[in-house]
Amino acid sequence: MYWSELSSNRIQRANLDGSNIELLLSGLSRPVQIALDLAQGKLYWAESFGGKIRRANLNGTDVEDILTGLDGPAGLELDLAAGMVYWTEHPSGKIRRCN
């Protein structure tokens, strides 16, 4: 399982029984909403305060910006069949998408 910690600005993972907790990424800007693309081995997340959607390998390596300059991205979902990323923006209340 993967999760973000808003108070410490990091993303972690562990086995489903809670064992083997591993820090993957730290120093992020309020990471919210994680989405996984297991087929491609990618982890996606939105950084609410940083105005970014980013991705990395499932082990936290090779971090890259997908989108920048967003207005408080929050909810994040992947449509893997269509190759789309969907997210919400706060405070505008918009739902957006991109390839």
C-alpha positions in Angstrom: 0.0 0.0 0.0 1.1 3.6 -0.7 0.1 6.7 1.2 1.0 10.4 1.5 1.6 12.3 4.8 0.5 15.9 4.4 2.0 17.1 7.7 5.5 15.7 6.8 5.3 16.2 3.0 6.3 12.7 2.1 5.1 9.5 0.4 5.6 6.1 1.9 4.7 2.4 1.2 4.4 -0.8 3.2 3.2 -4.4 2.8 -0.5 -4.9 3.2 0.0 -6.2 6.8 1.7 -2.9 7.7 5.2 -4.3 7.8 8.3 -3.0 6.0 7.4 0.7 6.0 9.5 2.5 3.4 10.0 6.2 2.8 9.9 6.8 -1.0 9.8 10.6 -1.4 10.2 13.5 1.0 10.4 17.3 0.7 7.2 17.5 -1.4 4.8 20.4 -1.3 1.6 18.9 0.3 1.3 15.6 -1.6 -2.3 14.6 -2.0 -4.1 11.8 -3.8 -1.9 9.0 -5.1 -2.7 6.9 -8.2 -0.8 3.8 -9.4 -0.1 2.6 -12.9 1.1 -0.9 -12.0 1.5 -2.0 -15.7 4.0 0.8 -16.3 5.4 0.7 -12.8 4.5 4.4 -12.1 3.3 6.3 -9.0 1.4 9.6 -9.7 0.5 12.3 -7.1 -0.7 15.9 -6.9 1.2 18.5 -5.0 -1.5 20.9 -3.8 0.7 23.8 -2.6 3.3 23.3 -5.4 0.6 23.3 -8.1 2.0 20.2 -9.8 1.1 16.7 -10.8 4.2 14.5 -10.7 5.1 10.8 -11.2 8.0 8.5 -10.3 8.8 4.8 -10.5 7.0 2.7 -7.8 10.2 2.8 -5.7 10.3 6.6 -5.7 13.1 7.0 -8.3 13.1 9.1 -11.5 10.7 11.8 -10.3 9.3 14.0 -13.1 6.8 16.8 -13.4 3.8 16.0 -15.6 2.0 19.3 -15.1 3.0 22.5 -13.4 1.3 25.9 -12.7 -2.0 24.3 -11.5 -4.4 26.0 -9.1 -4.3 23.7 -6.1 -4.6 20.2 -7.6 -6.3 17.7 -5.4 -8.2 14.6 -6.4 -6.3 12.5 -9.0 -7.4 9.6 -11.1 -5.9 7.7 -14.0 -7.9 6.2 -16.9 -5.2 3.8 -18.1 -7.2 2.5 -21.0 -7.6 6.0 -22.5 -4.2 7.2 -21.3 -5.7 10.1 -19.4 -5.0 11.8 -16.1 -8.0 13.5 -14.3 -7.7 15.9 -11.4 -9.7 18.5 -9.5 -8.5 22.0 -8.7 -9.2 23.8 -5.5 -10.5 26.6 -5.0 -11.9 26.9 -8.6 -13.8 23.6 -8.3 -12.8 22.6 -11.8 -12.4 19.0 -13.0 -9.6 18.8 -15.6 -7.9 16.1 -17.7 -4.9 15.7 -20.0 -3.1 12.9 -21.9 
